[in-house]
Amino acid sequence: MLNSQKQLNLFGLATRAGMLVSGEETVLSEVKKNKAKLVVIANDLSENTKKKMTDKCHYYKVDCIEQFTTIEMSQAIGKKRSILAFTDNGFANSFKKLAHINTIDENEKGGIG
């Protein structure tokens, strides 16, 4: 099974476990309460909404990933959603591992060249 499919499966598992919230307002609320551990936004989301979410995540120091389409995310959780947030560190860390994401900011890693 591909890592991307495993990540989509994690959405479903986290939903059933009550460890995933969805929708712009709900996710923003969880980010502001410092309950969101990782926010995932669809790559086909409007630029304005992407900026709003990434800015809020940056301000509240919550990791934010842009991955998957709205359709893929919606099928994984059974609801039409394009913004999801894990509220559990275990699920968030598993998702990041599968995505090969290092939470250190790209600027701190040092660039190529």
PEUR-V569844 format. One record per residue. N is the residue number from 0. RES is the residue in one small letter. PHI is phi in whole degrees, -180 to 180 (* if undefined). D_LAST is the distance of its C-alpha to the last C-alpha in Angstrom with 1 decimal. Layout:
N	RES	PHI	D_LAST
N	RES	PHI	D_LAST
//
This chain:
0	m	*	35.1
1	l	-70	31.6
2	n	-58	29.7
3	s	-64	30.0
4	q	-69	33.8
5	k	-63	33.9
6	q	-64	32.2
7	l	-63	34.8
8	n	-63	37.5
9	l	-61	36.3
10	f	-57	37.1
11	g	-64	40.6
12	l	-62	41.1
13	a	-65	39.9
14	t	-62	42.2
15	r	-66	45.2
16	a	-84	44.4
17	g	75	44.3
18	m	-111	40.7
19	l	-136	39.2
20	v	-113	39.9
21	s	-140	39.5
22	g	96	39.7
23	e	-58	38.1
24	e	-65	40.7
25	t	-65	41.2
26	v	-64	37.5
27	l	-59	37.1
28	s	-62	40.1
29	e	-68	38.7
30	v	-64	35.4
31	k	-65	37.4
32	k	-86	39.6
33	n	60	36.5
34	k	-96	37.9
35	a	-76	35.1
36	k	-100	32.6
37	l	-157	30.4
38	v	-107	30.7
39	v	-121	30.0
40	i	-115	30.3
41	a	-69	30.9
42	n	-78	28.3
43	d	-105	31.2
44	l	-74	32.2
45	s	-63	32.6
46	e	-60	29.7
47	n	-63	32.0
48	t	-69	32.9
49	k	-58	29.3
50	k	-63	28.4
51	k	-58	31.6
52	m	-69	30.9
53	t	-66	27.2
54	d	-64	28.2
55	k	-64	31.1
56	c	-62	29.1
57	h	-63	26.5
58	y	-61	29.4
59	y	-92	31.3
60	k	58	28.2
61	v	-114	28.9
62	d	-64	26.2
63	c	-135	26.3
64	i	-122	25.2
65	e	-103	25.7
66	q	-158	27.0
67	f	70	30.1
68	t	-95	32.5
69	t	-58	35.6
70	i	-63	37.8
71	e	-61	36.0
72	m	-66	36.1
73	s	-64	39.7
74	q	-64	40.9
75	a	-68	39.4
76	i	-109	41.4
77	g	83	44.4
78	k	-139	43.9
79	k	-76	42.2
80	r	-142	39.2
81	s	-126	35.7
82	i	-134	34.7
83	l	-129	35.2
84	a	-143	34.7
85	f	-81	35.2
86	t	-108	37.4
87	d	-126	37.2
88	n	-62	34.4
89	g	-61	35.2
90	f	-65	34.8
91	a	-62	31.7
92	n	-66	30.0
93	s	-62	31.2
94	f	-62	29.8
95	k	-64	26.4
96	k	-61	26.5
97	l	-65	27.4
98	a	-85	24.6
99	h	58	22.1
100	i	-102	21.2
101	n	-99	20.0
102	t	-75	21.6
103	i	-70	19.0
104	d	-58	17.5
105	e	-55	14.0
106	n	-67	13.3
107	e	-80	14.6
108	k	-73	12.5
109	g	94	9.2
110	g	-95	6.4
111	i	-87	3.8
112	g	103	0.0
//
